[in-house]
Amino acid sequence: MRAEASVLHLDLDAFFASVEQRDKPSLRGKPVIVGGTGQRGVVSTASYEARRYGVRSAMPTHEARRRCPHAAFLSGRFDAYRDASRQVMALLHRLSPLVEPLSLDEAFVDLAAAEPAVGLDRPALIDLVGSIKAELAEVTGGLTCSVGIASSKFMAKVATELDKPDGLFIVEPGSEVELLRPMQVTVIPGVGPVTAEKLRRIGVNTVADLQAIPPDELVREVGRAHGQGLLALAYARDDRAVEPEREAKSISVEDTFATDLVDHDRLGEILDGHAAQVGRRLRAAGLFARTVTIKVRQHDFATNTRARTLSGATDRTETITAVARSLLAQIDTSNGIRLLGVGVAGLTDVVQEDLFGEDLEAVPDPAPADDHEPAEPPAPDTAGARPRHGTGWHPGQDVHHDDHGPGWVWGAGLGRVTVRFETRDTPPGPVRTFAVDDPALHPGRAPGDQVTAR
């Protein structure tokens, strides 16, 4: 832990949804949910308007639809997110050579290495963050971020969560332990549902409880290494450096469940969400993977792993998902699963084609969406109607019409696709419906219509 608050953590607010609202004027100020739109889909990002209805990341899409049926459900546009992320990371690299991206929308910055040097007193930090926010909004066309600054990476990340959205929280050196005391113990990395339940059984619900428990009792409950790590963070002891050039050997995401899961569809939803996260991390790092693995821990703690090496390296979520699902199908899950994870290895920065040399295909949604959608679009507060599987058009997708110009897919079904024609620099645009095979309608924007950042 440093003597000065010199570690900055930046998190773009509701990033994917905010990019969609930026580029789609008709969705500004309305609930927007980005993620899988099929029955097995998982929410990737929900706008703050959608969060008021209880929608959150990693929630099954069908549950999000139940809670917020009038939201726009969009399948996402990775190129747009990647472009915005690059603009933000370039801004941060102009501030300091030590920038550690965690994902497309999140990064640590070492302010002690800033060039030229910046003041680390509170007024100077407030002015600095004000400048960062203003420049970020300018280069990205209006996106906002939340910022935490502290004496360590752990505390900077905690600080970011204390003032969202578009906030700033500075943790004064020396105040870390008291700040942590009233927080739920789940604020500490490594305290997931299983560990939280173990701690609850011994009376540990807050960080203050964790600080007070005898170390031997904690070690007996969660193990020596885990217990020592939790205690260190409970006292804000974190000396990790900001590492801009971490060499990843593998990338993985896993979850341990509070109760054993037996429902195969639910396990598939979780697997899809993990695969999507792994894919995003690969693309954010500019890497490609040759091997896909899954990890399954059974009800009796027996752990199974399965892996498959592809004929070419990939960063495509659909490929990772397809392989992971095929591997899961090889494992008997009928007695209950405690943990499920997806990972990739054999990482390279060079893409290699022939990704489907093993006859793998993207896994489709298990059933078509409602086949009785109206031909005309719904009212504005119900934009993002579910597409019918197999149309080839996805909600939120950029399109260009030879006569009407650039727009995005509002919904599709019954052999038709409905498009709203607007861009980030226009007012909310008109809506028109076409046959799905209309020769004048093309995926993506025409080169001359591509909107660049202001």
N, C-alpha and C positions, 0 to 999 in steps of 0.2 A: 504494500500500500504506500502511495506516494505522500509527500508532505504537502503537495498542492493539488488542487482540483484541476488536473490537466488531461484527463481522459474524457473525450466527448463521444457520446453514443447518439446517433441520428437514426430515426425511424420514420419513413414516409407514411403519412396518415392514410389508412385504408387504401393502400397503394393501387391495386388492380382496379378496384371500384372507382377510385378517384380519377384514374386515367380514362376510364369509360365515361364518367360524367364530364370530364374536360372535353372529350371529343364528340360527345353526343349531347347537344344543348337541351334536348327534350327530357333528359334524365337528370338534369341538375336540380338538386334539392329533393330528389325522390329516392326511394329505396332501390338499391342496386346490389345484386348478388352475383358474384363471379365464381364459376366452378363447373363441376360436372352437371349437366342439365337433365340427364337420364334418371331412371329409377334408382340406379346404384351410384349416382353422383354424390360428390362431397363438396361442401362449400369451401372455396379457397379464400375469398375475401368478401366481407359484407360492408357496405357503406354505413356511415354512422346513422343514417336515416333507417336502415334495416336493423341495425343493432338495437334500436329502441323497442323492437318487437321480439327481442331475445335471440336473434339470429347471430351466429358466431362461426368462426373458422372451424373446419373439421366436422361441422354438423352435417348429417345426411341431408341431401337436397330435398328429399320428400318431407322432412321435418321442417326445413326452412320454408317450403311452400305452405305448409300448414300454418306456420306462425305469421307469415307475411305473404299472403297469396297475391297481393297487388304489386309486388316488387318486379323489377326487370331482372330476369334470370338470363345471364349471358355466359357463353362458353369460354370467353377470354381470347385475347390477341397478344400472344407472347412477344411478337416483334415490337409492338407499341410499348410494352412494359420494359423490354430490354433497352430500347432507345432512350426512354426517360431515365432508366437506371444509369446508363452510361453518362448522360448529361450530369446527373447528380454526383457520380463518383469522380468525374473529371473536375467538378467544382471542388470537391474535398481534397483531391490530389494537388490542386493549386494552393491549398491552405497548408498542407503538411505532406511530406513524403511518406509518412507512416499512416496508411489507411488500411484497415482490415475489413473488407466486405464480408458480411455474414450471409447475405442473400441479396436479391435484386433491390430490396427496399430498406436495407439496414447495414450500418457500418460503424466501426470504432475509428476514432481519429486521435492520434497522439499530439496534443497541442504543445507539449514541451519541445517537440521537434519542428514546430511550425517555422516556415521560411517565407518572409521575415518573421522574427519572433513576435509573439502576441503577449499582451498583458494577461496575467492569470488571476488578478484580483476581481472581485465580483462585478464592479461597474464595467471593467474592460470585457469580461466574458459576456455580459448582457449585450453590450454594443456589438461584439463579434457575432453572436448568434443572430442578432437582428439583421446584420449584413448578410449572413449566410442564408437566412430565410428569404430575404428580399431577392437575392440573386437566384436562389433556387426557384422561386416562383416565376422569375423572369425567364430563365432558360428552359423551364419545363412547361410554360404556358399556364401557370397558376396552381401547381401542386403545393401542398403544405407538408410540414414535417414537425415532429416532436423531438426535443433534444434533452438529454440528461448529461450533466458534467459532474465528475466526481474524481476521487483519488485512486479509483480502480475500475476495471472493466465491469465487475459485478455490480458495484454501486452505481456506475453510470447507467447501466441497463435498468436497474431498479428505478433510478431517478426519472428516466424517460416515461415510465408507466404512471408516474405521479401527476403528470400534467398533460393530458391528451384531450382532444387533438390540438395541434398547432401551439404546443406549449414549450416551456423551458423550466427545468428544475435543476438547481445547482446544490449539491451536497457539500456543505462546508467541511473541510478536513477536521476530524475530531468529533464530528456529530454522527458518524455512521452508525455506531452501535445503538445509540438511543433512537435514531430514526427507524431502525429495523425492529426494535423490540415489540411494538404493537402489531406488526404485520403478521399475516397468516404464514405458517411455516412453509407453505407451498411456494412462497416467493423465492425460495432457495433452489437453484438448479439441482436436479437429482431427487427432488421430493415429488414424485408422481403419485398416482392414486394408491399404489400398493404401499410405498414407504409412508405416505401420509396416514394410512390406516394403521400401520404398525406404530407410528408415533402417537396417534390418538389413543391407542390402547394403553399407553404408558403416561397419558396425561399431557402430551405435547401437542398443542394446537397453534401456538404463536411462536415467533422467534424468541420472545422472552422466556417461554417455557423451555425452549431448546437450550437457551443460555444457562438456565438454572438446573437442568437435569445432570446428575452425576455422570461423568463420561463412561464409566464402566457399565452403567445401566443402558446407556445409548448403544454402546458397542455390542452388548448382548442381544439387543433387539435387531440391529441392522447390519452388524458386522464391523470389524475394526476399520478397514479402509474407508468405507462409506461413512461411518460415524465420525471419524476424524475429519473427513472432508466437510461434512455438514456443520460441525462445530466451528471449523475455521471460517466458513462463510457466515455463520451466525454472529461472529465477532468481526465481520467485514475484512478478514485477512485474505487478501487476494493480490498476489504479486505478478500476475500474468502480464506479459508485455503485449503491446499492440503489434501484431505480426502481419505485415503486408504480403509476404511471400510464402505463406504456408504451403507446403507440398502435400497435397492430399493423396493418400494411397487408396482410400476407399471413402464412400459416402453412404450413410445409412440412416434410416429413421425407424424407430420401433416404439411400441406402446405396451405397457403392462396394464392389465385390466383389473378393476376392483373386484369383479366377479367373473368367473370363467364364462367364455362365450361359446355357444354351440351353434348359433344361427349362421348358416353358411353365407346367406346374403349379407348379413351384417359384417362378417369377416371379409367378404369381398369388397364392401364399401370402404372398410378401413384400409385394406390392401391398396385399393385404388388411390386413396388419399396419400398414403405413404409413397407410392410410386410417383405421384404428382410432385410431392415435395422433393424427392430425390432428383427427378428430372429438372426441376427449377434450380436446384443447387448446382447440378452439372452445368446447366447453361449459364448461370451467373458466373461460374468459375471458368467458362470457356473450355470445358473438358468433355470428353466422350468416354464411354465405358464399354469394355469388351465382355464383362461378366455380370450377370444379375443373380442375386442370392435372396433367399427368404430365410427367416429364422422363426421357428414355431416352438413355443414352450407349452407342453401339455399340462393337463390338470394335476398330474403327479410330478411335475417339475422336470420330466424328461424333455430334453431339448433336441429338436430336429432342425437340421439345415439342409437346404437344397440349393444347387447352383447350376447355371447353364452358361456356357461361353458361346457368344454369338460369332458368326462368321465375319462380322464387321463391327466397329465401334459405333455407338449411338448416344445421342442425348435426348432422344424422343420419348416423351412420356408414354405414348401409346405402345411403343415397343417394350419398355420396361414393364408396363402394366400387363401386357400379353404374356410375357415370360413369367412374371411373378404369379399370375393366375394359373398358368399351366403347371408351375411347380407346386402351388398350394393344392391343386387337384390330386397330387400324388400322396398327400398326407391325410390320414384319418383324423378328422376333427370332431367326431361325434361325441367324445367324452368330455369335451370342453377345452378351451384354449386360454392360457393365462397371459401369453405374450405373443405378439406378431410383429415382425419387422421386415423391411425391404432394404436391400443394399446393392451397391454396384462396386466393382473393382476393375482392375486392369485399365486404369485411367490413362488417357492420352490427350494431347491437345490437337491431334490430327484426326479429322473425320475420315471414316472408312466406309464406303458404300456397301452394297449387298447386305443391307440390314436384315432382310427377311429371307436369307438363304436357307433357313430352317422351316420355311413355310409357316412362319408366324404371322398372324394378322392382329390388328388392333381389336380388342375385345369390344363388341357392340353392347349397347344397352340391352337388357334382357327382354324388353318389350317396347313396342312403339308407344309414343305418347298419345294423348287423347286424339282419336281419329275424327272427332266431331268439332274441331275448331271452326269458328266463323271465317268466312272468306275475307271479310273486312277486319281491320285491326281493332283491338279493344280500345277503350278509352285510355288517355295518356297515363293514368296512374296504374294501368295494368300492362304496360309495355313489356316485351320480352316473353311473349307467349311461347309455350313449349313447341319445339319442332317435332314433326313426325320423323321417326327414325328412317334413314335411308334416302332423305331428300337431297343430301349433299350440301345443304345450306344450314348454317349454325347460327343461333341467336347472338347478335352482337358483331358478327363477321363483317368486315369491310367489303363493299361491293362497288361496282361502277356500271352505270347503264349508259349505253351509247347516246341516248337522247336526254336523259335526266341528270346525268353526272354522278358524283360520288354520294354514297349513303351507307347504310348498314342494315343488316337483316333484323327485322322486327320479329318475325316468326315464320314458320313454314308448316305445311300439311295439306293433305288432300290434293297433291299435285301442284300446289301454288306456293309462292314465296312472297312475303310482304316486306317491303323495304321503306325505310324512312330516309329521305334525301336531305342530309344536313352534314355539316362539318363543324369543327370547334369554332370556326370564325363566322358562322352563319347563325341566324335565329333558328329556333325549332322549325324543322322542315316538313314538307308534305309527305304523306304516306300513300304508296301505291302498291298494288298487287299484280304479280305476273305469274305465268306458268313457270314451273321449276326449270324447264329446258328452254326458256326464252333466249334466243341467240344474242340478244342485245345486252344481256345481263352477265357480268363477269365477276369472279372473285377478286377482291383487292381493288384499290383505287388506281385510276389511270395515272401514269407518271406526272402529268401536269397538274393533277388534283391532290397530290400528296401534300399534306399539311406539315410544315416544318415548325420547330419550336420558335417561339418569339423571343 
